[in-house]
Amino acid sequence: MAQEISVAIDNARLYDEVKQAYIQSMLNMAKAEKFRDHDTGLHIERCGEYAVRLAPQLGFEEKELENLRVSMMMHDIGKVAIPDSILLKPGRLDDAEMEIMKTHTTKGAQILGQAPLLQLAIQIATCHHEKWKGGGYPNNFQGENIPLAARLLAIIDVFDALASKRPYKDPFPPEKVKAILLEGRDTHFDPAILDLFIARFDEMLEVHRSMS
């Protein structure tokens, strides 16, 4: 019996090591965006930090937070498949380019695969551009049919994009960022999650400043 327990412990340890190595490989791929676009690389790290600060008030338990952080950081992993001419274009995308850009959601899910331990990351990568009242992509999900973590990311993703310098824009001032977010309440964004975010808006701004 002692020998069987020892083997079971070794197998569990090996499984955990393989799991951690797999997650780290995916995370390293997501972080590789830094080498193509420094701003986008910082963006994914900030999104992980915003998420773990807000998640406990949305019902996430302490033991879930590190998985949530890592999963949030993988949300744009599909952009590794988007050409630089589109990803780094210093101006607005035309309709055809935008359709290609939209594929980063489904490409992200394909890259992450079907591993059970990455299901949260797959949900987020696929659904973070869905909208509360519909009209998002890739599946036109609405309301609570959109996974909770993806509804959270929808807000922090837009917040960080507005507050940051991008190839096509300078950062917006805080009051304009807040106004744009509030315009999307109950249409683009889950109103309850947006209310939480706005209540902690100054804290989120400080995270942005400290990680830029």
MISE-558021 format. One record per residue: chain; x, y, z of N, C-alpha, C in turn; residue in three letters. Coordinates in steps of 0.1 Angstrom, whole numbers, plus 5000, padded with zeros to 4 digits. Layout:
! residues N
chaine	nx	ny	nz	cax	cay	caz	cx	cy	cz	residu
A	X	Y	Z	X	Y	Z	X	Y	Z	ALA
...
***
This chain:
! residues 212
chaine	nx	ny	nz	cax	cay	caz	cx	cy	cz	residu
A	5008	4988	5000	5000	5000	5000	5009	5013	5000	MET
A	5019	5013	5008	5028	5024	5009	5034	5027	4995	ALA
A	5038	5016	4988	5044	5017	4975	5034	5023	4965	GLN
A	5022	5019	4966	5011	5024	4957	5009	5039	4960	GLU
A	5009	5043	4972	5007	5057	4976	5018	5065	4970	ILE
A	5030	5060	4972	5042	5067	4967	5041	5069	4952	SER
A	5037	5059	4944	5036	5060	4930	5025	5070	4926	VAL
A	5014	5070	4934	5003	5079	4931	5008	5094	4933	ALA
A	5016	5096	4944	5021	5109	4947	5030	5114	4936	ILE
A	5039	5104	4931	5048	5108	4920	5041	5111	4907	ASP
A	5030	5103	4905	5022	5106	4893	5015	5119	4893	ASN
A	5010	5123	4905	5003	5136	4907	5013	5147	4905	ALA
A	5025	5145	4911	5035	5155	4910	5039	5157	4895	ARG
A	5041	5146	4888	5045	5147	4874	5034	5154	4866	LEU
A	5021	5150	4869	5010	5157	4862	5010	5172	4864	TYR
A	5012	5176	4877	5012	5190	4880	5024	5197	4873	ASP
A	5035	5191	4872	5047	5197	4865	5044	5198	4850	GLU
A	5038	5188	4844	5034	5189	4830	5024	5200	4827	VAL
A	5014	5200	4836	5003	5210	4835	5009	5224	4836	LYS
A	5018	5227	4846	5024	5240	4847	5033	5243	4835	GLN
A	5040	5233	4830	5048	5236	4818	5040	5240	4806	ALA
A	5029	5233	4805	5020	5235	4793	5014	5250	4794	TYR
A	5009	5253	4806	5004	5267	4808	5015	5277	4806	ILE
A	5027	5275	4811	5037	5284	4809	5041	5286	4794	GLN
A	5041	5275	4787	5043	5276	4772	5033	5285	4765	SER
A	5020	5283	4769	5010	5291	4763	5012	5306	4767	MET
A	5015	5308	4779	5017	5322	4784	5029	5328	4778	LEU
A	5040	5321	4775	5051	5326	4769	5048	5330	4754	ASN
A	5039	5322	4748	5035	5326	4735	5027	5339	4735	MET
A	5018	5340	4745	5011	5353	4746	5020	5365	4748	ALA
A	5030	5363	4757	5039	5373	4760	5048	5377	4748	LYS
A	5049	5367	4738	5058	5370	4727	5053	5382	4719	ALA
A	5040	5386	4721	5035	5398	4714	5044	5410	4717	GLU
A	5051	5410	4729	5060	5421	4732	5070	5424	4721	LYS
A	5074	5413	4715	5085	5414	4705	5080	5420	4691	PHE
A	5066	5419	4690	5060	5425	4678	5055	5439	4681	ARG
A	5050	5441	4693	5043	5453	4697	5044	5455	4712	ASP
A	5053	5463	4717	5056	5465	4731	5043	5469	4738	HIS
A	5035	5478	4733	5023	5482	4740	5013	5471	4742	ASP
A	5012	5462	4732	5003	5451	4734	5008	5441	4744	THR
A	5021	5439	4745	5027	5431	4755	5024	5435	4769	GLY
A	5025	5449	4772	5021	5454	4785	5006	5453	4787	LEU
A	4999	5454	4776	4984	5454	4778	4979	5441	4784	HIS
A	4985	5429	4779	4980	5417	4784	4984	5415	4799	ILE
A	4995	5420	4803	4999	5419	4817	4990	5428	4826	GLU
A	4987	5439	4821	4977	5448	4829	4964	5442	4830	ARG
A	4959	5436	4819	4946	5429	4820	4945	5418	4831	CYS
A	4956	5411	4832	4956	5401	4843	4955	5407	4856	GLY
A	4962	5419	4858	4962	5425	4871	4948	5432	4874	GLU
A	4942	5438	4864	4929	5444	4866	4919	5433	4871	TYR
A	4920	5422	4864	4910	5411	4866	4911	5405	4880	ALA
A	4923	5403	4885	4924	5396	4898	4920	5406	4910	VAL
A	4921	5419	4907	4916	5429	4917	4901	5430	4918	ARG
A	4895	5428	4906	4880	5429	4906	4873	5416	4908	LEU
A	4879	5405	4905	4873	5392	4905	4866	5387	4918	ALA
A	4873	5390	4929	4866	5385	4942	4852	5391	4944	PRO
A	4850	5403	4939	4837	5409	4941	4827	5403	4931	GLN
A	4832	5395	4921	4823	5389	4912	4821	5374	4915	LEU
A	4826	5370	4927	4824	5356	4931	4835	5346	4929	GLY
A	4846	5351	4923	4857	5342	4921	4864	5340	4935	PHE
A	4868	5327	4937	4875	5324	4950	4890	5326	4949	GLU
A	4896	5328	4960	4910	5330	4960	4918	5320	4952	GLU
A	4914	5307	4953	4922	5297	4946	4920	5298	4931	LYS
A	4911	5305	4926	4908	5307	4912	4916	5318	4906	GLU
A	4921	5327	4914	4926	5340	4908	4938	5338	4899	LEU
A	4948	5329	4903	4960	5328	4894	4956	5322	4881	GLU
A	4947	5313	4881	4942	5307	4868	4935	5318	4860	ASN
A	4928	5327	4867	4921	5338	4860	4931	5348	4854	LEU
A	4941	5351	4862	4952	5360	4857	4958	5355	4844	ARG
A	4962	5342	4845	4969	5337	4833	4960	5336	4821	VAL
A	4947	5332	4824	4938	5331	4813	4935	5344	4807	SER
A	4934	5355	4815	4932	5368	4809	4944	5372	4801	MET
A	4956	5369	4805	4967	5373	4797	4968	5365	4784	MET
A	4961	5354	4782	4961	5347	4770	4950	5352	4760	MET
A	4943	5362	4764	4931	5365	4756	4934	5369	4741	HIS
A	4945	5375	4739	4949	5380	4725	4959	5371	4719	ASP
A	4960	5358	4724	4971	5349	4718	4969	5347	4703	ILE
A	4956	5348	4699	4953	5346	4684	4959	5357	4676	GLY
A	4964	5368	4681	4970	5379	4673	4984	5375	4668	LYS
A	4989	5364	4673	5002	5359	4667	5000	5355	4652	VAL
A	4987	5352	4649	4984	5348	4635	4979	5359	4626	ALA
A	4979	5371	4632	4975	5383	4624	4987	5390	4618	ILE
A	4987	5393	4605	4998	5400	4598	5002	5413	4605	PRO
A	5015	5416	4605	5019	5429	4611	5013	5441	4604	ASP
A	5010	5439	4591	5005	5450	4583	4991	5454	4588	SER
A	4984	5445	4595	4971	5448	4601	4973	5451	4616	ILE
A	4980	5443	4623	4982	5444	4637	4988	5457	4641	LEU
A	4998	5462	4633	5006	5474	4636	5002	5486	4627	LEU
A	4991	5485	4620	4988	5496	4611	4986	5509	4618	LYS
A	4992	5520	4614	4991	5533	4621	4979	5541	4616	PRO
A	4967	5535	4617	4955	5541	4613	4944	5531	4615	GLY
A	4932	5536	4611	4920	5527	4613	4920	5516	4602	ARG
A	4916	5504	4606	4915	5493	4597	4903	5495	4588	LEU
A	4905	5491	4575	4893	5491	4566	4885	5478	4569	ASP
A	4874	5477	4562	4864	5466	4565	4871	5452	4563	ASP
A	4878	5450	4553	4884	5437	4550	4895	5434	4561	ALA
A	4903	5444	4564	4913	5442	4575	4906	5439	4588	GLU
A	4895	5446	4591	4888	5443	4604	4883	5429	4605	MET
A	4878	5424	4593	4874	5410	4593	4885	5400	4596	GLU
A	4897	5403	4591	4909	5395	4595	4912	5396	4609	ILE
A	4912	5409	4614	4915	5411	4628	4905	5403	4638	MET
A	4893	5403	4634	4883	5396	4642	4886	5381	4644	LYS
A	4893	5376	4635	4896	5361	4635	4906	5358	4647	THR
A	4911	5368	4653	4921	5365	4664	4913	5358	4676	HIS
A	4900	5359	4677	4893	5352	4687	4892	5337	4685	THR
A	4888	5333	4673	4887	5319	4670	4901	5313	4668	THR
A	4911	5321	4663	4924	5315	4661	4930	5313	4675	LYS
A	4927	5322	4685	4932	5320	4698	4927	5307	4704	GLY
A	4914	5304	4702	4908	5292	4707	4915	5280	4701	ALA
A	4918	5281	4688	4925	5270	4681	4939	5267	4686	GLN
A	4946	5278	4689	4960	5277	4695	4959	5271	4708	ILE
A	4950	5275	4717	4949	5269	4730	4944	5255	4730	LEU
A	4937	5251	4720	4933	5237	4719	4921	5234	4727	GLY
A	4920	5221	4731	4908	5216	4738	4912	5211	4752	GLN
A	4924	5215	4757	4928	5209	4770	4919	5214	4781	ALA
A	4914	5205	4790	4905	5209	4800	4910	5220	4809	PRO
A	4923	5220	4812	4929	5229	4821	4930	5243	4815	LEU
A	4927	5245	4802	4927	5258	4796	4913	5262	4792	LEU
A	4903	5256	4797	4889	5259	4793	4886	5274	4796	GLN
A	4890	5279	4807	4887	5293	4810	4894	5302	4800	LEU
A	4907	5300	4797	4914	5308	4787	4907	5307	4774	ALA
A	4902	5295	4770	4896	5294	4757	4883	5302	4756	ILE
A	4875	5301	4767	4863	5309	4768	4866	5324	4766	GLN
A	4876	5329	4774	4879	5343	4773	4884	5347	4759	ILE
A	4893	5339	4754	4899	5343	4741	4888	5343	4730	ALA
A	4878	5334	4731	4868	5333	4721	4857	5344	4723	THR
A	4854	5348	4735	4842	5356	4738	4844	5370	4742	CYS
A	4856	5375	4743	4858	5388	4749	4854	5400	4740	HIS
A	4850	5397	4728	4845	5407	4719	4830	5406	4717	HIS
A	4823	5397	4725	4809	5397	4724	4803	5409	4732	GLU
A	4791	5412	4729	4784	5424	4736	4772	5420	4743	LYS
A	4769	5427	4754	4758	5424	4763	4745	5423	4756	TRP
A	4742	5432	4747	4729	5432	4740	4731	5426	4726	LYS
A	4742	5420	4723	4744	5414	4710	4751	5423	4700	GLY
A	4755	5417	4689	4762	5425	4679	4777	5424	4679	GLY
A	4782	5415	4689	4796	5413	4690	4800	5401	4681	GLY
A	4813	5397	4683	4818	5385	4675	4826	5376	4684	TYR
A	4828	5364	4680	4824	5357	4667	4811	5351	4667	PRO
A	4804	5350	4678	4791	5342	4678	4779	5350	4681	ASN
A	4780	5363	4683	4768	5371	4686	4761	5366	4699	ASN
A	4769	5362	4709	4763	5359	4722	4757	5371	4728	PHE
A	4748	5369	4738	4742	5380	4745	4741	5377	4760	GLN
A	4741	5388	4768	4738	5386	4782	4746	5376	4789	GLY
A	4740	5368	4798	4747	5358	4805	4751	5346	4797	GLU
A	4748	5345	4785	4753	5335	4776	4768	5337	4773	ASN
A	4772	5350	4776	4787	5353	4775	4793	5349	4788	ILE
A	4804	5341	4788	4810	5337	4801	4814	5349	4810	PRO
A	4812	5348	4823	4815	5359	4832	4828	5365	4830	LEU
A	4839	5357	4829	4852	5362	4828	4854	5370	4815	ALA
A	4847	5366	4804	4848	5373	4792	4840	5386	4793	ALA
A	4829	5386	4800	4822	5399	4803	4831	5409	4810	ARG
A	4839	5404	4820	4848	5412	4827	4859	5417	4818	LEU
A	4865	5409	4810	4875	5413	4801	4871	5423	4791	LEU
A	4858	5422	4786	4853	5431	4776	4855	5445	4781	ALA
A	4853	5447	4794	4854	5461	4800	4868	5465	4802	ILE
A	4877	5456	4808	4890	5460	4811	4899	5461	4798	ILE
A	4895	5453	4788	4902	5454	4775	4900	5467	4768	ASP
A	4887	5472	4768	4884	5485	4762	4890	5496	4771	VAL
A	4889	5495	4784	4895	5505	4792	4910	5507	4789	PHE
A	4917	5496	4789	4931	5497	4787	4935	5502	4773	ASP
A	4927	5498	4763	4930	5503	4750	4928	5518	4749	ALA
A	4917	5523	4755	4914	5537	4755	4925	5545	4763	LEU
A	4930	5540	4774	4939	5547	4783	4953	5546	4778	ALA
A	4956	5538	4767	4970	5535	4763	4972	5542	4749	SER
A	4985	5544	4747	4990	5548	4733	4990	5535	4724	LYS
A	4984	5537	4713	4984	5526	4703	4990	5532	4690	ARG
A	4994	5523	4680	4999	5528	4668	4990	5539	4661	PRO
A	4977	5538	4663	4968	5546	4656	4962	5558	4665	TYR
A	4966	5559	4678	4960	5569	4687	4969	5572	4699	LYS
A	4968	5584	4704	4974	5587	4717	4964	5583	4728	ASP
A	4969	5582	4740	4960	5578	4752	4949	5589	4754	PRO
A	4937	5584	4757	4926	5594	4760	4927	5598	4775	PHE
A	4923	5610	4778	4923	5614	4792	4913	5606	4800	PRO
A	4915	5605	4813	4906	5596	4821	4891	5599	4820	PRO
A	4887	5612	4820	4873	5615	4820	4867	5610	4807	GLU
A	4874	5611	4796	4869	5606	4783	4868	5591	4783	LYS
A	4878	5584	4789	4878	5570	4790	4865	5566	4798	VAL
A	4863	5572	4809	4851	5569	4817	4838	5571	4810	LYS
A	4837	5582	4803	4825	5586	4795	4822	5575	4784	ALA
A	4833	5571	4777	4831	5561	4767	4826	5548	4773	ILE
A	4832	5544	4784	4827	5531	4790	4813	5532	4794	LEU
A	4809	5543	4800	4795	5545	4805	4785	5545	4793	LEU
A	4790	5550	4781	4781	5549	4770	4778	5535	4766	GLU
A	4787	5526	4769	4784	5512	4766	4777	5504	4776	GLY
A	4773	5510	4787	4766	5503	4798	4752	5497	4793	ARG
A	4750	5485	4795	4738	5478	4791	4736	5476	4776	ASP
A	4746	5479	4769	4746	5476	4754	4758	5468	4751	THR
A	4770	5474	4752	4783	5466	4750	4786	5458	4763	HIS
A	4785	5465	4775	4790	5459	4787	4779	5454	4797	PHE
A	4782	5444	4804	4773	5439	4815	4772	5451	4825	ASP
A	4760	5456	4828	4759	5468	4836	4764	5466	4850	PRO
A	4762	5455	4856	4766	5452	4870	4782	5452	4871	ALA
A	4788	5446	4861	4803	5446	4862	4808	5460	4859	ILE
A	4802	5467	4849	4807	5480	4846	4805	5489	4859	LEU
A	4795	5488	4866	4793	5496	4878	4804	5493	4888	ASP
A	4808	5481	4889	4819	5477	4898	4832	5484	4893	LEU
A	4834	5483	4880	4846	5488	4875	4847	5504	4877	PHE
A	4836	5510	4874	4836	5525	4876	4838	5529	4890	ILE
A	4833	5521	4900	4835	5524	4914	4849	5523	4918	ALA
A	4857	5516	4910	4871	5514	4913	4880	5520	4902	ARG
A	4874	5529	4895	4881	5535	4883	4895	5541	4886	PHE
A	4896	5548	4897	4909	5554	4901	4919	5544	4904	ASP
A	4915	5533	4910	4924	5522	4913	4929	5516	4900	GLU
A	4920	5514	4890	4924	5508	4877	4933	5517	4870	MET
A	4931	5530	4871	4940	5540	4865	4954	5539	4871	LEU
A	4955	5537	4884	4968	5536	4891	4975	5523	4886	GLU
A	4968	5512	4884	4974	5500	4879	4980	5503	4865	VAL
A	4972	5510	4857	4977	5513	4844	4990	5521	4844	HIS
A	4990	5531	4852	5002	5539	4853	5014	5532	4858	ARG
A	5012	5523	4868	5023	5516	4874	5028	5505	4866	SER
A	5021	5500	4856	5025	5489	4847	5027	5494	4833	MET
A	5029	5507	4831	5031	5512	4817	5046	5515	4815	SER
***
